[in-house]
Amino acid sequence: MHQIPGPSPAGAAINRLRLWLCLAVLLWTPAASAHGRYNGNQIDYTFNFRTHQGTNTSVSFALPITTVEEAKRTFQPYDATAAADYIASRLQNYARQNLPSNFSANVVPSGTGLTIELRGPNSPTTAAHMETLKAEHNRLRSAFLHERFLTSVPLARLATAEAQAALAAGHTEALLPDHRRLAVAFTPAMRPVAQALYAPVSNQDARTQINFVLGFLQSIPYNVLEDRYSTNGHGFETPPQVLALNKGDCDSKAVTFAAIIRNFWPQLPLAMVYTGQHALLGIGSLTPAASDRVIDHAGQRYILAEPVGPRLTPLGQIGDEARAGFEAGQYLVREIAF
């Protein structure tokens, strides 16, 4: 009998701790006022906000109601019990179809993990059959995470005190929203938003355009999103939900930012960047200013962008806590695929 435990709780713990570092960049500035009105099969939005130049402006756009509603279901927080049930039923079917006729398996969810009991003759192949079932278990778990836009990040890659403590306690991974896939998946949905934001600055240079989008997102109120009754449970909201709720935390806003500007420049190199427990966006292929905070990764230089707000922070400037992490070399870069 082989018992496979549920996932490390470290992902949830780290997700909660990240919120404190996100708060470190906060300075009070006027928040965006937002208005959404149902109009047939769409929602008409108007956002009033202050630009980096200190002028008041507004943008209006419409999103289909189906886009907003489906966004609630696209990302699903990790549910260990649901994962165990998903894997157990499929692994049971796999065993029934693939084991030799003189072997059988009983796969039973057990709390947040599951138990595999393999029955058969005392044979040299018994261990090999168990290894096959364990490999299929791992494949099914990866499929479960993929379907729910979740990803497993090795704690060893997160150079933080929290991650090191979790490693010392025997945990190996953090389960987080798959920000890269989410940014790509929601790029088409953010096209109306991108068009509305591009129009006022269409004759400006790329840096001005990016700062205009940053100002828009930084003016959306910051929210830690910890209440499971008003959020998706992992402290993350998809881009349509950030706009519908008019609130978002650091990684929710970073993904929304990436999805919007990918509509401006489809081939622009982008990367999710993590330091401490804070999420930013890296933007490549632009010429950095002398004062820009940049990082080099895999032959690409990225200018860092801090969309969390509410401080109106221009491209290339980051908060003090994030700066300390970069200066210590404690950051993780994950490119967003074209």
N, C-alpha and C positions, 0 to 999 in steps of 0.2 A: 504494500500500500504506500502511495506517495501523496503527501499533502503539499499543495502549492499555496503559499500564503497570499493574502491580498496585497495590494500595493502599499508601498511605504507611505505613511502619512506626511512625509516631509514636504511633498508638493503643496499641500494645503497650508502647512505651517509657514513655508517660505512665501506663499502668496499673501498671507496676512501680514507678514513682516515687511513685504515690499512696500506696503502702503505708507509706512512711516517715512521711508526715504523719499517717496513721491511727495509727501507733505513738505519735505525740506526745501523745495524750490518755490513754495508759495509766498507770494507777496500780494496784498490786496489791490485789485484793480476792478473796475466796473465789469460785471458779468454781462454776457450777451442776453438780451431779452429775445425770446423766441415765441413765435405764434404758429400753431399748426391748425389748419381747418380742413375738415373732411369736405371733399368736393367731388361727388360722384364716386368713381373708382380710384381716386387719388387723394393724397393729403397735400395741401398747399402750405408751404412753410415760408415764414419771413423771419430772418435773424438780423437784429440790430446790434452792432458791435463797434468797438473803437480800434482803429488801425494802429500800427506801430508809429505812424506819424502824428498820432493824437487826434485824428479827425474821426467823427462819427459817420458810419456808413451802414448800409443794409444790403442784404442779398435775399432773393426770393427764388424758390424752386419748388417743384412738385415731385413727389415719389408715389408710385402706385401703392395702394393699400396692401396688395399681395406681397410686395417687396418688404414692407415693414413687418407684416405678420410672419412671413416665412423666415425672416432674420431671427425671430425668437426661437425657431426650432433648429436652425442650422448648426449653431454651436450648442453643445450640451455638456454641462459640467460632469466631471467624473463621478460616477455612482458605483461604488465597489460591489454592492449587492447586485445591481443590474449587470455589471461586467461578469460576475461569477455565474449568473443565470445564463447569460448570452453564451459564454464559453462552454459551460457544462452541457447544454443541450446540443450544441454543434459538435463538441468533442465526443459525446456519447454516440451520435450518428456516425462520426468518422470511425470510431472504434468498431462499431457494428459492421461497417462496410469494408474495413481494411484489415482487421485482425484475422489470422487463420481461424478456421472453424473450431479448433480445439482450444481457442482462447476467447475470453470475454472480459469486458471491462465494465465497471460500475463507476460512473462519474457523478459525484454528489456535491452541490454547493455547500460550503461550510463557512458560515459567517461571511467574511469578505474575501475568502479564498475558495478552494475546492479540493476535494479528495478524489484521487484516482485509485481504484482497487482493481488490480489485474489478476484474473483467475486463469489457470491453465496448468499444463503439466510442468514438472520441474525440468526445464529445458535450458540449454545454453542460449537460446534465442529470447528468453524471457526478459532479460535486461535490455536487449535491443528493442523489443516491442515497447517497453516502458519509455525508453528514450525517444522513440518515434511519437508516442502520445504526448510527451513533454514538449517536443518540437512543435507539434500541431497546436498545443496549448499556447505556446508563445506566438505562433502565427495568428491564431484567433484573437489573442489579446491585442496584437498590433492592429488587426482589422477593426476591432471594437474602438480603439483610440482614433483610428483614421476616420471612421464614419462620423465620429463626434467632434472632429477637428481638435483633437487633443494630441499632445506629443510628450514623449518621455525624454527628459534632459538629465544626463548623468550628473549627480551632485558633484562629482570630482571636477566638472567643468565650471562650476559656479564658485568662484573664489571669494566666498563670504564667510563670516564667522558662523552664520546660521547653517550654511551648507556643511561646513566642516564639523559642526556639532552633530548634525544629522548623520554624517558619515561615521563619526565616532560611535554613534548609537546603533550602527549596523544597517542603516538605510543606504540605498544606492542611487535613487532617482527622485526627480521631482516631476509630477504630472502637471503640465501647463497647457493653456490654449495654444494651438499651433498658429501663432501669429502670422507666420509667413504664408501659409495656405489661406488663412482667413483674409489677408490683404489682397491676395490674387483673386479669391472667390468673390469678393465684394467690389472689385474694381468696376465691373459693368453697372452695378447698382448705384455707384457713386457718380456716374457720368452726369446726371442732371445737376448735381451739386458742383462738380468740377466746372461745368459750363457756366453756371451762375457766378462762380468765383473768378473764373478766367476773364469774363467779359469786362469788368472794370479795369483790369490791368493788362489787357491784351497787347498794348503797345509798349509795355514796360519790359525791362530785362528780367532774366530768369530769377535772380535773387529777389527782386521786388515782388514778383509773382509768388514765389515761395513764402516770403514774409507775409504777404496778404493772407494766404491760406493759414499760416501759423497763427496770425492774429485772430482769425475767425475761430480756430479750434481752441486757442488759449483763452478766449473769452467765454467759451462754454464752461459752466461751473464745474469745478472739480468735485468728485464724489468718490469716497472710498468703496462704495458698492459692496459692503460686507453683509447687509441684511438679506438673508436668503429669500425673504418674501417680496422684495422689490427688485432683486437682481437675478442673474443667472447662476449664482452660487459660487462661482470661482472669482468673483470680483472683476469679471470681464463682460463688456457689452459689445455686440457687433456694431459696425458703422451705422446702419439704419437706426439701431436702437439708441446709440449715442445722440443722434439728431432728434429722435422722437422723444426721448427722455430729457434732452437738453442737459446732459451731465455725463461724465466719464472719468475714469482714472487714467494713469499714465499709459498702460499698454493698450487700453481701449482707444485712446486718442492717437497713439502712435500708429495703430493699424488703420484707423480712419484717415489719418494724414497720408499714409502710404497709398491707400486705395484711391484717394482723391487725386494726388499728384501723378499717379501712374496714368491717369487719363490725360494729363497735360503732356507727359513725355513717356510713351510706352516702353522705351528702351533705356530709360534712366536707371542706372544701378542703384538699388536701394537695399538696405539691410536693417534688420532689427538689432539693436545694440543694448546689452544689459550690463549694468554695473551696480554692485551692491544688490539691491532688490528693485532697481529702478529701470524703466524701459524708455529708450529714445529711438530715433530713427537716424540712420546714416544715409547721406545723399552723395553719390559719386558723380564723376564726370563734370563737375563744376570747378572753376578756378577759385581756390580758397583766398579769402582776404588775409592780410597779415595777422589779424586778431582772431581768426577763426580757430575753434577747437576741432582738430581733425584726428582721425585714426587711420592707419594703414592695415589692410587685411587682404591677403590673397592677391597681391598686386594691384589693388584698388585703393585709392585714397577717398575716404568718406568725410564729408563735413557733417558735424553732429547738429541735430535739430531737436528742440525740446518743446513738444506740442502740449505738455500737460497744463501749463498756465497755473493760476490766472495772471502771473506776471507776463507782460508782453516781451518775450525774449526772442531776439532776432536769430536768424540762421547763423550757426557757428558759435553761439553763446549757450552755456549750460549753467546749471545751479552748482553751488559750492559742494554739496555732498557728492554729486556725480563727478565733479572735477577731481575730488580726492581719489575716487575709485580709478579714474583713468590715469592719474599721475602715478598711482601705485601699480599700474598694469593689471588691475583686477576688473576685467570686462570680458564679455562674450559677444561675438559677432555671428549673426546668422543671416546669410544673404536671402533676399526675396527673389524667387525665380522670375524670369521674364514670362 
